[in-house]
């Protein structure tokens, strides 16, 4: 088998409403070997992956998939189910998948859900090998496959603290995005409503507070000045200073780096000069170059507690104990450590609730101080501590004590958060217990932490788990009804997408909103271009929704983006489906109009069920058939026919319709008619000569109505949007120079030309000269039909070629040329391969009264050539 394509679909897509992995798989010779021709393969698969028995498949009951394997299915279908179950085996709960054949024998489109993109891709690759080996009769060792998938999972998965926040956000339907690959830098929400954080440091965490927490001596000074009990200590820059400090403070002491975290380099209960040397060296080894000092401070006897304050409120308290073992009277300390590390709750790093205990120099020192070694057999019930600090990351344990905190201790912790100036802070408190005020016991705050870990509170070794991620989300989004989302309008169709997208964004800006827009050509933030290129796919959604000032997102959605990567967002407020016509057929297994319709309807299928709107073209039969079927939320139709019989019931049910009546665009609802604007006052309508732009105007107005924009603002937007290169680059841009009329447009398919024909006929009075091409990935019949339509519309046609897309040079131009030449008209056709030369030839031939239809790729360059220029032919005639 051979994987031809393999990628993540990051949002609703052609195959699923949810993110999924897409694999285009060539099963090669296995096309002639369905599974029923491989004896015992179902049993081998079940023995290898027992959980696959639960896969119901189309049978609809446990064991259903295995029934399909026994009765005969294809290898691609087996790959789908194995990829799903491999993800389940490494901790990702997924269940959805589908496999469909293609128009090419032996090639299948395999689709399955994922939780982590990298893990999902790797599971698919592993599944292909597993199924191939089963077909080949080889023994499959699943253990190394699972180990590798776990490594990929751990390398890409969020840490427990970040994951807790993200999961709590998702429970509130707040979208979450990783902003920088390989880090925990995360965005919650969209646009202007977004909040960002890394690990447990939020965008509201003060840099001064972070600096204070990072400097232990500074922390102690601030807290001591405020009357908070802290250990007595001194910063030292040499061992001699440290020894003098210990004598001054009084033994026992603690050494720690001036700047550090997670207990690294901290040594406690130092009672001798020899141990001081070891502790000092450990602190120096962990100190950062710019904070090279070592703190020597008094050792406070008491339990180690971590107090977590979020948003000024104490939300969790835990007692931490260093890594330790308890004797059984029979086992050595090393054997007891091995038993502890075999606990399934212990993992490497942050992969599990607890961390494996690593024997290091500190462990040996702790045991030596207690008169033990790794080969010591501990008496039953005796505890041997293996670390001097109680951090979970060094193998420590935690017990939740949140409900035992005295009110005065709670107030003190919340006051410390205010004094330091952090919205999320972990406070390390040494105290005998938490149910007495601090001044009534031996107690002291030894340090504070910016970006504290949450694992000990989420999954304590003992006691009640605390929903600390939820507290962070509630702090960032205090309104419980706020899902952090901004309104999204998604616009698709075969033609008119860019115009409608730009016009919708213009109307919203006219109404006072900050708008982010992505379309063919640019991504714009409040009318400022930030990216240039084809942004009619998910890359535009990513750019717009991450922009911190955007209040409304308006996104053009093209077929290619849906098929390659999905929508790039999970749901939209308004979905617009303009039309469905023949274009790009034959690409990515979209060969029929019904298949194209399903692709386009992904947009309206992604509309919110509650409070969402679908805007549909009631004049397009395919839109009415497929769009109405898949639409979610409330439907708003637009039509050029105010008597459209298909809309009678919709209006009777108080549905909304936009149409043209008595030369005006109007909104109908029940028996109410609201006049929006005169068609002649809409510049892109060309006084009614461009009916396709009247439809686009109605679609944009309908989207604005769905968003609750006032009619006056909609009217103003429609009146002030012009077919100029500034507002509609490359879309019906109209010029006149020396008596020659020029129309620049990007129409590269037959439906677009048919839509343009009334405008061309309305503007042209004499000879019509066209310059045109199309991308080479269109079917021969589509290219020939394009040529024939040009011949029916124009007198002279110059065909050029810029984008062969896999064809031999000149082949695309030849097919278009032949289509025009064989159309049975009197049109003259000439092929000029270079676009610049073709445009120059057309300009050179034009005379006063002629009409130039320039269907070009280099819109900006052609526009510049026409601005303020004289036509050479006109100059010659004037001289004559």
Secondary structure, DSSP 8 states (H G I E B T S, - for coil): -EEEEEEEE-SS-SS-SS-EEEEEEE-GGGGG--GGGSTTHHHHHHHH-GGGGG--GGGTSTTHHHHHHHH---HHHHHHHHHHHHHHHTT-----EEEEE-SSTTEEEEEEE-SSHHHHHHHHHHHHHHHHHHHTT----HHHHHHHHHHHHHHHS--HHHHHHHHHHHHTT--EEE-STTS-EEEESSGGG-EEEETTEETTS-HHHHHHHH-HHHHHHHHHHTT--B--EEEESSHHHHHHHHHHH-SSEEEEESS--TTTT-EEEE-SHHHHHHHHHHHHHHS-GGG--EEEEE---SEEEEEEEETTEEEEEEEEE-SEEE--SSSBHHHHHHHHHTSTTEESTTSSSEE-----HHHHHHHHHTT--TT-B--TT-EEE--SS--GGGT-EEEE-GGG--HHHHHHHHHHHHHHT-SEEEEEEEES-SSS-GGGSSEEEEEEEET---HHHHS-SBS----HHHHHHHHHS-STT-----EEEEEE-SSSHHHHHHHHHHHHHHTT--EEEE-EEEEEETTEEEEEEE--SHHHHHHHHT-TT-SEEEEE--HHHHHHH--SSS-BSEEEE----S-STTBTTB-SHHHHHHHHTHHHHTB-TTT-EEEEETT-HHIIIIIHHH--SEEEEEES-TT-GGGHHHHHTT-EEEEEETTEEEEEETTEEEEEEEGGG-GGGGGGT-HHHHHHHHHHHHHHHHTT--HHHHHHHHHT--SSTTTSTTSSEEEEETTEEEEEE---SHHHHHHHHHHHHHH-SS-EEEEE---TTS-HHHHHHHHHHHHHH-SEEEE--S--TTS-TTHHHHHHHHHHHTSSS--EEEE-SSHHHHHHHHHHH--TT-EEEEE-S-HHHHHHHHTT---HHHHHHHH-
